[in-house]
Amino acid sequence: MVALRLFCMPYSGASAMAYARWRRKVPKWLAIRPVELPGRGSRHGEPFATDVLTLARGLANEIRGEARQPYALFGHSLGGLLAFEMAHALRELDVPRPVALFISGSAAPARRDFSGFATARSDAELIAKLRSLGGTPEEVLANRELLDLLLPVLRADFLLCGQYRYHPREPLSIPMHVLGGHRDSISVDDLLAWQEETASSFSLDMHEGHHFFIHDNEGRVLRTLKSHLGRHLRYRSSWGWSPDVRPADRISQTGG
């Protein structure tokens, strides 16, 4: 029996299929619910989003019916920023709060500098960026047909990041769990800065790997998610949940 849905927001250049494997690797009480963004996958006929806040509000409206039962939000990189803004949008819609918010491979919004994404990148620049992040096989980077599908999505997502401007608000009342990669370029300080965005509990779990550690170290990442979600579910009330319960704030160094 499904006890909780985990809505998963994709990273730049990706579709909801980025989380397809996860569905087969989690226990029956946890349902992985990938969220598709416009311009790709099942929504390939729609125009790309051009504003993060507008997109987050639209996605919040899409899931609000499913969010009447216990749920959590997860996002990696751009997806982490979207999950954060969706949490704010869901609060404005007076939807029950998520059990937890998971931010992966994403610097806190107050510490992000998106100025380098304000203008469209050339194909060569996008390929170089993909290569620097790791996680994209060289055979993909050398395949023109695949690049013709990938690069327009990646370019649009980078522009989406480039227009984002952080504005401080009342902190969320949601437990926040941040995941980082030991060899990612995002610093621990930039990950720890997320704790300023919640009035509830906070944890940082570091995993071995580069920016795409969620795939390189998939098993350990999923165990981290299951551990946190299982703990929060044990504290929830009879039909809803208790998101303000504060397990000890911590930083976990997870290897291999």
C-alpha positions, 0 to 999 in steps of 0.5 A: 500500500502506498503511504507517500508520493515523492514528486520528483522535478528533473534537472536542466536538459532532462525529462521526467524519465530521469527518475524512471529507474527509481520506481523499480527500486523503492519499497511499496509504501513509496511511490515515485511520481516524476513531474514533467516540464513543458517542452520535453517528454510527454509535454514536448509539444508545449513551449518551454517555460521562461519564468521559474515562479510561473512554472512553479505555480503551474506545477503546484496547481497540477499536483494539488489534487494528489497533494491531499495525501502524504507527499514530499518534493524532490528536485536535483539542480534546476529541479531543486530550485523548482521544488523549493518554489513549488513548496512556496506556491503550495503554501499560497494555495493552502495545500497541506504541507509536504512531509519533507522537501529534498534539494539535491545538487543545488546551491541555496537561492540566496547564494546563486549567481545566474548571470552566466545563464542570462544569454543563450549558449552556443552548442559548443558551450553547452557541450563543454558544460555537459562535459564539465558536469560529468554524467553524460557519456562521450558517445552521447556528446558525439552523437549529433542526432541525440544532441539535436534533441538534448541541446534545445532543452538544455539551452531553454533550461539554462535561460530559465535559470538565468532569469531567476531572481531570489526574493526573501520570504518567510521560511517554510515550515517543512523539514528540508534535506539537502544532498550534495556530491563530494566532487561537485563544484557546489560548495558545502557552504552553499548547500548549508545556506539552504537551512535559512529557508526553513523554520523546521529541521534541516540535514545535509547528506554528502555523497560520493560523486560529481554533479550527477551523483544521484545517478552515479551513487543511486543506491545510497541516494535512494537509501538516504531518501527512504531513511528520511521519509520513513522517519517523517512518516512515523511522526505523522498524525492519523491522516496528515502529518507533522512536518514540524517535528525536528529530528536532530539537525545533522550533516552526514558524510556518505561515501562510496 
